[in-house]
Amino acid sequence: MMRNTTIIQVIFLSLSMSILTGCKEKAINPEDDIPLFKDFIEENIDKVANDPYISSTVKPDDEMYDLMLMLQRGDWSQKTWDEMDSLMKKGVENAKIIYATLRRTSIK
């Protein structure tokens, strides 16, 4: 009985491995996608976005903006911690996450 179980496990493992590796024909080359987007790229290559913060997750009108700017500039003064504390008291989850990440070794 033990031998049959081992044989079944080997067959199952072999089938699993062949399914996982057999479906991949070749390595994915990102340059293969260029012909698909060529027209779009040519139409939009010279366009400038109206919003300079288009790729930013925090924009100037967001409540986290000042805090993120201070942290990005390396300002670790009391003013930064006070701003973070103020946001946490307001219930801003991202401020709590940043605080926990920065202080994870000394959280009580």
C-alpha positions in Angstrom: 0.0 0.0 0.0 2.9 2.4 0.9 4.4 1.7 -2.5 1.2 2.6 -4.4 1.0 5.9 -2.5 4.6 6.8 -3.3 4.0 6.0 -7.0 0.8 8.1 -7.0 2.7 11.0 -5.4 5.5 10.8 -7.9 3.1 10.8 -10.8 1.1 13.7 -9.4 4.4 15.7 -8.8 5.5 14.9 -12.4 2.2 16.0 -13.9 2.2 19.2 -11.8 5.7 20.1 -12.8 5.0 19.5 -16.5 1.9 21.6 -16.4 3.6 24.5 -14.7 6.7 24.5 -17.0 5.1 23.2 -20.2 2.8 26.1 -20.8 5.6 28.6 -21.2 6.7 28.6 -24.9 9.4 31.3 -24.7 10.7 34.1 -22.5 8.5 37.2 -22.5 10.1 40.1 -24.3 8.6 43.5 -23.5 9.7 44.8 -26.9 7.2 42.5 -28.6 4.4 44.8 -27.3 5.8 47.9 -29.1 4.0 47.2 -32.4 0.7 47.0 -30.6 1.1 50.4 -29.1 3.0 52.1 -31.9 0.1 54.3 -33.1 -0.8 55.4 -29.5 2.9 56.3 -28.8 3.2 58.3 -32.0 0.0 60.2 -31.3 0.9 61.0 -27.7 4.7 61.3 -27.7 4.7 65.1 -27.6 1.8 65.7 -25.3 2.3 67.2 -21.9 0.0 66.3 -19.0 -2.2 69.1 -17.6 -1.5 67.9 -14.1 2.2 68.0 -13.0 1.3 65.6 -10.1 -0.3 63.0 -12.4 1.9 60.2 -11.1 2.0 61.3 -7.5 0.0 59.4 -4.9 -0.1 62.5 -2.7 -1.1 65.9 -4.2 -0.7 69.4 -2.7 -4.4 69.5 -1.6 -4.1 66.2 0.3 -3.8 66.3 4.0 -0.7 64.0 3.9 1.1 66.3 1.5 3.0 68.4 4.0 4.1 65.4 6.0 5.3 63.5 3.0 7.2 66.5 1.8 9.0 66.8 5.1 9.8 63.1 5.2 11.1 63.1 1.6 13.3 66.1 2.4 14.8 64.3 5.4 13.2 66.7 8.0 13.0 64.7 11.2 12.4 67.7 13.4 9.8 67.9 16.1 7.6 69.8 13.7 7.4 66.6 11.5 6.5 64.4 14.5 3.9 67.0 15.6 2.4 67.0 12.1 2.2 63.2 12.1 0.7 63.2 15.6 -1.9 65.7 14.4 -2.9 63.5 11.4 -3.1 60.4 13.5 -5.4 62.1 16.0 -7.6 63.0 13.0 -7.7 59.3 12.2 -5.7 59.4 9.0 -4.8 55.7 8.4 -1.7 56.5 6.2 -0.2 58.6 9.0 -0.7 55.7 11.4 1.0 53.3 9.0 3.9 55.5 8.4 4.4 56.1 12.1 4.2 52.3 12.8 6.7 51.6 10.0 9.1 54.3 11.3 8.8 53.3 15.0 8.3 49.5 14.7 11.3 48.7 16.8 10.1 50.9 19.7 6.3 50.5 19.7 5.0 49.7 23.1 
